[in-house]
Amino acid sequence: MSPETRKNVLIAATYAGVLFVGLLLGQSFVDEESKNSSGILPSVLVDKSGKLQRLIQVVNDRYVDVVGVDTLQDFAIKQVLSHLDPHSTYMPPNLAKAMGEELNGSFDGIGLEYYRLRDTLMITSLTSNGPAEKAGVKIGDKLIGVDDKPISGVNMKEQEVAARVRGKRGSTVNLWVNRNGIDLTEPIKVTRDKIVVSSVDAAYIIDTAIAYIKIKRFGAQTASDFRKNLNRMKQYGVDKLIVDLRENGGGYLRAATALASEFFKEKKLLVYTQGAHESRTEYYSKGDGVFEEGKLAILIDERSASASEIVAGAVQDLDRGTVVGRRSFGKGLVQDQYDFDDGSAVNLTIARYYTPSGRSIQKSYKDGLEKYFNEINRRYVSGELTQEENKSSLDSTLLKGMLYHTSAGRPIYGGGGIMPDIYVPIDTLGANSFYKKVLKANLINDYVYSNLVSTVPDFSIDHFLTHYSLPKHTYGHFVELARRKEIEFNNKEAEIARQLIELDMKALIARFFFGSEAYFKIKNESDHMLARTIETLKR
């Protein structure tokens, strides 16, 4: 296609997409909000004259090159949304479906997870009492075929594998499996069913009377999952709680307010939302919380966003507990999802979140503070700044934002995101260039799944956590593998990263044999942020 033709196509795409967005979004707003669509999007997008509809038809029928209307629409929608905010996004049908399943916490499938190892899919996890486990699939099996289609050695894309494995509840799928190096002569027949996935990655008593709960997302079942796990631990006298929201990118607003409500007595303002076309809506605690009393700490980092920030902001503003970690992401925009007939959807920003004190969680779209925080952190870790100098630098930066106060009068800062009460800088010990290179190359996972999980352990999880050691010469073999993969490093770099890489290996082995909670128990042993939090709660 010539540059001029391409230009014309893009122009046509823009006009077609404006029409598409205006008509479909406008109708969706009418259906779901009973509002006039022109009150949300500019009236020109409604296309009252019909000109844009006519243009789509003309382009489709008469244009010099074949231009798919779907392609025009997808391109134009993305172009329109790109001029709004970073969080108003278009999702094609497969992504919209996957996101919905993840947040709803359930889907129709067979209940297994796999890792691609040299173009073979190795089963690394099974849903307890799920369809695959019931049918006889075992962790460590290698999936080589689905029904009559080979999937090993053919470079099949992840989406295609998932599409073949998942299906309507009650339908069956035949899995061809290699077990212990031998292809089974008959397929394993699995009947698909509803798979429920918990929002909680780990929940255990981490120290005397201190419960630890790691939440990975805010979905429809998050508050229920949380309550169930905490009630189980409260039977053992737990009166202190750590909620780990690090790397939790958010989810449903209602899930965030439901979780936050667990920490407060009734009628406490948790968050409110407001936008140009959305009147102020306030969300309050219900008063039946499972942890209304007791010491509470919330862990956040730069990847904690949206719903995670709602919970952390409420706990901080209302002086309910201590927020520990690093400044959160700063995603304080409310999205509503508008679905199209083909299964695709638009997440459109309709309002902003505000914490109880009135702070906007949303950082500037062109936030220069992030680089500044990272530089302060780098200088502190390298020893260029003392702890007091580090705190002073952070305070002076935060004062550039708006000053607010908690319910007890403590000063807190706006400017986007949640700045923790206790700032814990990134621990760069061991996380050097060698470590980052082997992570990027998936070398730790490859090595573990190829060499360290072939024999099922004959001991308990508790024995593993306290007594297991990697086989002798493991790290030396791993370093040699890195050399064969042509990863550039020197011996000093490899030795500095050794402790962290061996910890990752042990954690992966624990997850393979004992599940995600065992993984976090191993990782948490050397977590300096968690150690600081435990120390704070014990005071």
N, C-alpha and C positions, 0 to 999 in steps of 0.2 A: 504494500500500500504506500503510495507516495506521501511525502510530508503534507502536501496541500490537502490530499484526501483525508489523511489522519486528522488534520486540523478541523476539517468540515465535520468529520464524525464526532469529534469531541464537542464541537459547538452543538451539533444535533443532540448529543448525549446530555449536555447540560440542560437544554430546553426540555427534552423528554423527561429527564429526571426531576426537574422542577415540577412538572405536571404530576409525575408519579407520586412524588413526596406530598405535594399539595392535596391531591385527590384522596390518596389512601390514608395518609396521616390525618387529614382533615376529617374523613369519615370515621376513622378510628377514635378520634377525640370526641366526635359527636356520640358515637356508640357507648364509649366507656365513661366519659365525664359529663355527657349531656351539656356540652358547651359549644358555642359557635366556634368552628375551627379557625375562622379568620381572627378570633381573639387571641390565638396562640401563635399562628404563623401569619406572615404578611398576607393581606387579602389577595394579592396578585397570584399567590400559589393556588388559590381555589379555582382559577381558570373559568370564571363565569362566562367569558366570551366563547369558550370552546376552541380558541386558536391553538393552544398547545396540544389538545387532543388531535386536532386536525394535522398538526405537524408530525406527531408520532406516526399517524397513518400514512402520510406522504413519504416520510423517510423509509418506513417499512415496505411500501409498495413501489417506490420510484427511484430510490437512491442508487447511484452508479455502482456501488459495491454492496454486497450482502452484509447487512448489519443486524445482528440479533437484537430484538427489542429487550430481551432480558439483560443482555450485556450492557446496552445503553442505560437501562434503568439502574442496574447495580452500580455502574460507574458514576452516574449522576447523583445517586443518593449519597455515595461516599463523598463526592465533591461538595454537595450542599452541607453535609454534616461537618466536614472538615473546617468550615468557617464558623462553627459554633463554639464548642468547648471540647476538651480532650476526651470527655466521657460520653458524649453523644455519639453512638456508634451503630453501624449496620452489621447484622449478623446473617450470613447465608443460612439456608435451612439446616444443614448438618450441625453448624455451630450453635444455632438457636436451640436445637433439640438437646444437644449435649449439655449446654448451660442449664437448661430447665431441669434435666435429670439430676445434675450435680446438686443444684440448690434444693430440689424437692427431696433429695436423699433416697430416691429409689428409681429403679428402671427394670425393664424386662430383660433378663439375660441368664447366664449360667453360673456367675459368681466366681470368677478367677481373674488374677492379674498375671501378667507375663513380662519378661524382659527380653529384648532382642539381643541374642548372643551369636555373633557371626552368622547372621541371617537365619537363625533358628529361634523360635519363640519358646523360652524356658518358663514354665509355670513357677512363679515366685510366691504366690499367695492364693488361698482359697477361702471363700466365705464359709464360716463355720456352719455346718449342716445345710449348706447351699446345694443347688442342683449338681454342680460338678463334683463336689466332695461326695455326695450321696451315690453318684454314679460310679465312683471308683477312681477319679482323677487324683493324682498325688502331686504334692509339691516336689519340684525337681523334674517332673515329666517334661518332655519336649514335644511341643505341638507341631506336627509335620503336615497335617491335612485337616480340612473341614469339609464334611460331606464328600463330594467327589473332586474337590479342588485342592491340589497341593499348595501349601503356604510356606514351606521351608525351601530355601535356596532359590526363590523366584523374585526376591525383592518386592514383595507385596506391601503396599502402603498400609500404615496403621489404620486409617479410616476404613479400608476395604476389609481388613481382618476383623475389625470391630463389627462391621456391617454383617459379616458372615456368621459371627459368633452370636450376636444379639438377634433377637426376633420376638415374635408375639408369644406371650405367656401361654403355655400349654403345648406349643410346637416343639419338635425335637430336632436335634442336631447331632451328627456323628463326628466324633473327634478321633483322628488317627494320631497315635502317640508313640514316641520312642521313649522307652523306660530302661534306664541303666545301660544305654548303648544298644538296645535291641528293639526293633520295631515290633509292636504288638500285632498279632495276625488278624485281629478283629478290632473294629472301631469301638470306642466307648460311646454308647448312646445316652445323651443327656436331654432331659425335658426341661425346657426353659420355664422360669418362674419369676416372681417379683423378687428383686434383690434390694435389700435395705442396707444403706451405707450410713454408718454413724458419723456425726460431725465431730466426735471426740476421738482424737488420735491416741491419747493416753490419759489415764486417771488412776493415781495410786498415792499411797501415803508416803511422802518423800522423806519425812523425818517425824519425830514424835509429835503427834497432834497437828501436823501440817499436811494438808491435802494439795496435790498438784493435778491440774486438769489442763490439757493441751487441746485447744479447739482450732480446727483447720479451716472452717468456713462457717458462715451464718446461713443455714438453710431452714427449711420448714420444721425440722425435728431437733434443732440445736438446743433449745431450752429444755425440751423433754429429755434429750440425751444427757445434758448437764445435770438436771435434777436427779435422774436415776443414778448416775455415777456418784454424785456427792452424797446422796442419802445412804448409799452403800457404805461409803467411807465414814460417815458420821456415826455409824454404829460403833466405831472403834475410838470414839472420843475426840474426833477432829474438831478443833475450834479456830484453826487458822487455814487460810486458803490462798493458793497462788493460781491465778488464771493466766495461762500463757497464750497470748494473741499475736506472738511474733510470726511474721510471714503470712498472717491471715488477711487476705485482701478484701474481706467483707462479704456481702450477700444481701439478704432481705432486711429492710428496715424493721419490719415487725419482729424478726428474729433477734435483732440487736436490742430492741426495747424489752422483749420478753426475757432475755438473759439479764439485762441490767436490772429489771424489776425484781429479780431473785435476791438482790443485795439491799433492798430498801423497804421501809415500811410504806404504807399506802399514801397515795396522793403526793408523791415527790415528782417534780418535773424532771424528766430524764433527757429530753431533747425536744426541739421544735423545728418545724420546717416552714419555709416561706419563699414565694417566688412572685414574679410579676403577674402571673395568672393563677397563682395558688395562694389563697389566704393562709394566714398563720394557723398551723395545726400543731397542737401540743400533745405530747405523749407522757403519761404519768405511770408511776408504779402502781401495782394492783394491791399490794399489801399481803400477799400470801407467799412471800419469798422463802426459799429454803435456806438462805444464809443472810438473814437480816442483821445478825449480830456476829461478832468474831472478827479477828484481824484479817484484812484482805489486801492482796497485792495484785496488780495487773502488769504483765510484761508486754512491752511494745517495742517495735523497731521501725526502721525506715520502710518496711514492707507491710506494716499494719495500716489498713486503710478502711475508710467508709464505716461499715458496721462496727469494726474493731475500735475505731476512733469515737464512735457514739458511746460505747460502753466505757472506755477509758475516760472520756470527757465527763460523763456523768459521775463516775467514781471520784474524779479529781475535784470537780466543781462543788460537789456536795460533801466533800471531806469524808467520804466513806472509807477510803483506803489509800494506799500508796501506789503511784504509777512509777514503774521502774523501767529503764532502758534507754532508748534513743528516740529522737523526734520522729513522730509517725509521718506517714506519707503525705497527708493533707488532701484527702479526697472527700470533700464535703458537699457533693452535689447529688441531688435525688433524681433517679431515673425511673421513668415508667416505660414498660415494654409494650410496643404496639406491633401486633402480629399481622402478617400478610398471608394471603391465601396459599402461597406456595411453600409456607413453612418458615420463610425468612422473617426477620423482625428488626425493628429499630428500637434501641434504648435511647430515649430522648430525655435530656435533663429538663426538669420542670420546676425545681426548687433547690434551696440550699438548706443544709443542716446547721443548727446552732445549738451549742451546749447550753446547759441551764443558766450559765452566767451571761449568755449572749454572744459567746465567741463563735465566729464562723470557722468551721474546720477546714474549709477549702483554702489551699495556698494559691498564690498568684500563678497563672498559667506560665508565666515567665519568671519563676521564682529563682532569684540569684542567691538566696540564703543557703540552699542545699550545698552548693560548692563551698560556701564559707564554713558551714558546719563540718563538712568532710575535711577541710584543711585544718580546722582547729583540732579535730580528732586525730589527724595524722601527726600533728606537732606534739600533742599530748602523749600519744603512744610512743613516739620516737624519743621522748624525754626532753623536748625543747620547751615544753610548758609544764609547770607544776600543777598540782590539782587545783590550787586556788586560782592560778592564772587561767587555767582552763575554764573554771566556773565563771570568772570575771568576764572572759571573752564571750562566753555564751550569754551571760546576763546582758551585756552591753548590746549584743546583737538583737536579742529578744525585745529589748526596750524600744527598738525601732518599730516594733509592732504595737498594737494597742494593749494597754494595761487593764486587766480585769481583776476581780477578787472572788475567792471561793465563798461559800456560805459562812465560813468561820472568819473571813477577812484576810486570808492569805493571798498574796499577789500571784497572779498567773498571767500568762501572756497569750495574745492573739497572734495573728499573722499567718495562720494556717497550720494544720496538724496539731498534735498534742505534744507539748514538751514535758517530759516526765518530771516527777518530783525528785527522783534520784537518777542522774544521768550516768550511764555506764558506757564508756567508749568501746569501739570495736576492739576486740582482742586479736591482734595481728600475729601473735606468737605462733609460728608454724605455718600460717597461711601465706606463705611466700609465693614466688613466681612458679616454683616447681609444683607446689600443691595446686595452684590454680590451673596449671597446664594439664595435670593428670585428671582433674575434675572435668575440664572442658572436653577432654578426650574420652570420658567415661571409663577411664582405665581402672579405677578402683572397683567399680561394679563388675567390669569384665573379668578382672583377676579373681575376685571373690567367687563369682558364679561359675567360673571355669575350674577353680582349684580348691576352694575351701568349703564347699557345701555338698560334696558327693557322698559323704557318710553321715547318716542320721545319728545325732548324739544320743547316747543311752543314759543321759543324766537330766535332771530337772532344770527348769529355768533359773531357779534360785542358785543352783550349783554353777550354772553357766555364768551368771552375772558376777559371782564372787570368785570363781576359781579358773575360768577358761582363759587360756593363753594361746596366742597364735602359734602354729607350728614353727619349729626352729628354721631359720634361714628364709622365712616368708618374705621379710622386707627386702632382703638381698635379691631374691628372685623377682620381686616386684620392680626394683630399681633396674634390673637387667631388662625386664620387659619394656620399661619406659625408654631405655636406650635403643632397643630394637624397633620401637615405634618412632624413633628419631625425634624424641622430645629433648630439647636442649636444656641442659642443667649441669651443675657441677656437684661434686660429692658433698660439699658443705651445705648447699641448698637442700639436697636430699636428706641429710642428717637432721637439719633443723625441722623439716616437715615430717619426720618419722613418727613422732608421737601422735600427731593429728591424723595422719593417714592410717596408722594402726588402729586408732580409736574408731575411725570410719569403717574399717574392715570388720572389726568386732561387732559394731552396731548393725551392719548389714547382715552378718551371720545370725545375729540375734533375731532380726526381723524375719529372716528366711525361715527359721525353725520355730520361733515363738510369737511372732506378730509385732505390730507397730509399737505396742507399749514397751516391749523389751528393747526395741530400737532406741526409744527416747530415754529409757532408764540408763542405757550405756552412754548416750550422748550427754545426758545431764550430769554425769559424774564429773566432767571437766568443764562445765558451763559456768564461767565466772559471773555472769549476770544473775543466774539462778542462785549461786552461792551468796552473792550480795543481798539478794532478796530474802533468803532464809535467815541470814544474819539480822536483817532489819526486823523481820517478824518476831524474832526471839527476844528482842529488846523489851 
